[in-house]
Amino acid sequence: MKSEPDVYGIHQLQKEKSTLWDGIRNYQARNFMRSMHIGDKAFFYHSNCKPPGIVGLMIVQETLIIDPSQFDRNSKYFDPKSSQEKPRWDCVKVGYLKTFKSQISLNELRELYTAEELRVVRQGNRLSIMPVPRYTAQDILGHLD
């Protein structure tokens, strides 16, 4: 799960303990989020920074929450086509698990994994939420600690 550290970073999640992962406005990313289950772990990936990379680990605490930002006219995530009766967007609540001692950068990830093993290394990939195969996730954790 990607976030820009100047918008919402791992240290903010650590301080708050948990947050709604809201504001997702891409159907494919939303559908990946809809496939999450309580107890699933997710990598926290800092994007749009130098260097981008995996910086920590979160846990899914709640799923299929109606994203409140779609109804907030003052939010950049407001969706005028969404209604209380037929909401288009939902989100999950994630909790902080840990910040890694050192991040694993996108360049390092590209050296270690193919696009089939880890979608984030695919050139031009801009999705903010992507599944990670279990064997790849276990391997990444082995490189971080």
C-alpha positions in Angstrom: 0.0 0.0 0.0 1.6 3.2 -1.2 1.5 6.7 0.3 3.6 9.8 -0.2 5.5 10.4 3.0 4.7 14.1 3.0 1.0 13.4 2.8 0.8 10.4 5.2 4.0 8.5 6.2 4.8 5.5 8.3 5.8 7.7 11.3 2.3 9.3 11.3 0.7 5.9 11.3 3.0 4.9 14.1 1.9 7.9 16.1 -1.8 7.4 15.4 -1.6 3.6 15.8 -4.3 3.1 13.1 -6.0 4.9 10.2 -8.6 4.6 7.5 -6.8 3.9 4.1 -9.2 6.2 2.3 -9.2 8.3 -0.8 -8.6 5.4 -3.2 -10.1 6.4 -6.5 -8.9 3.7 -8.9 -11.3 0.8 -9.4 -8.5 -1.8 -9.7 -6.8 -0.6 -6.5 -10.2 -0.5 -4.8 -10.9 -4.1 -5.9 -7.6 -5.2 -4.5 -8.5 -3.5 -1.2 -11.9 -5.3 -1.3 -10.1 -8.6 -1.4 -8.3 -7.9 1.9 -9.2 -9.7 5.1 -8.9 -8.8 8.8 -5.5 -9.9 9.9 -3.8 -9.5 6.5 -0.5 -7.7 6.6 0.5 -5.0 4.2 3.8 -3.4 3.4 3.8 0.4 3.8 5.5 1.8 0.7 6.7 5.4 0.5 6.1 6.7 -3.0 6.9 9.9 -4.9 10.1 10.5 -2.8 13.8 9.8 -3.1 14.2 6.9 -2.9 10.8 5.3 -2.9 10.5 2.0 -1.2 9.1 -0.3 1.5 9.5 1.3 5.0 7.2 -0.7 7.3 4.4 -3.1 7.9 0.7 -2.7 8.7 -2.2 -5.0 9.6 -5.7 -4.8 8.3 -8.0 -4.2 11.2 -11.4 -3.7 9.4 -12.6 -4.1 5.9 -15.3 -2.9 3.6 -15.8 0.5 5.4 -17.7 3.1 3.4 -15.1 5.7 2.5 -16.4 8.9 4.1 -14.2 11.2 2.0 -16.4 10.5 -1.1 -19.3 12.5 0.5 -17.2 15.4 1.8 -17.5 18.3 -0.6 -14.4 19.9 0.9 -12.2 16.8 0.2 -10.1 16.3 -2.9 -11.6 12.8 -2.8 -15.2 14.0 -3.1 -17.1 12.1 -5.7 -20.3 13.8 -6.9 -21.5 10.5 -8.6 -21.4 8.7 -5.3 -24.4 8.7 -3.0 -25.2 7.4 0.5 -27.6 5.0 -1.1 -25.0 3.8 -3.6 -21.5 4.5 -2.4 -18.8 3.8 -5.0 -15.8 3.8 -2.7 -14.8 1.9 0.4 -11.7 1.6 2.4 -10.0 -0.5 5.1 -8.7 0.4 8.6 -5.0 -0.5 9.0 -3.0 -0.6 12.2 0.7 0.0 12.7 3.0 -3.0 13.2 6.5 -1.8 12.6 9.0 0.5 10.9 11.9 -1.4 9.3 15.4 -0.5 10.4 16.2 0.3 6.8 13.9 0.6 3.8 14.2 -1.6 0.8 14.2 0.8 -2.2 12.5 0.4 -5.5 15.8 0.0 -7.2 16.7 -2.9 -4.8 13.2 -4.4 -5.3 13.8 -4.3 -9.1 17.1 -6.2 -8.6 15.4 -8.9 -6.5 12.1 -9.4 -8.2 10.4 -9.6 -11.6 7.2 -7.8 -12.3 5.3 -11.1 -12.0 6.7 -11.6 -8.5 6.1 -8.0 -7.4 3.9 -5.6 -9.3 5.4 -2.5 -7.9 8.6 -3.0 -10.0 6.6 -3.0 -13.2 7.6 0.1 -15.3 4.8 2.7 -15.2 2.8 1.0 -12.4 1.0 3.7 -10.5 -1.5 1.7 -8.5 -1.6 2.6 -4.8 -2.7 -0.9 -3.7 -1.3 -4.1 -5.1 -1.4 -7.7 -3.9 2.0 -9.3 -3.1 2.3 -13.1 -3.5 2.9 -14.9 -0.1 6.3 -16.3 -1.2 7.4 -12.8 -2.3 6.2 -11.2 0.9 8.1 -13.8 3.0 11.3 -13.2 0.9 11.0 -9.4 1.3 10.6 -9.8 5.1 13.7 -11.9 5.1 15.7 -9.1 3.4 14.5 -6.5 5.9 15.1 -8.1 9.2 
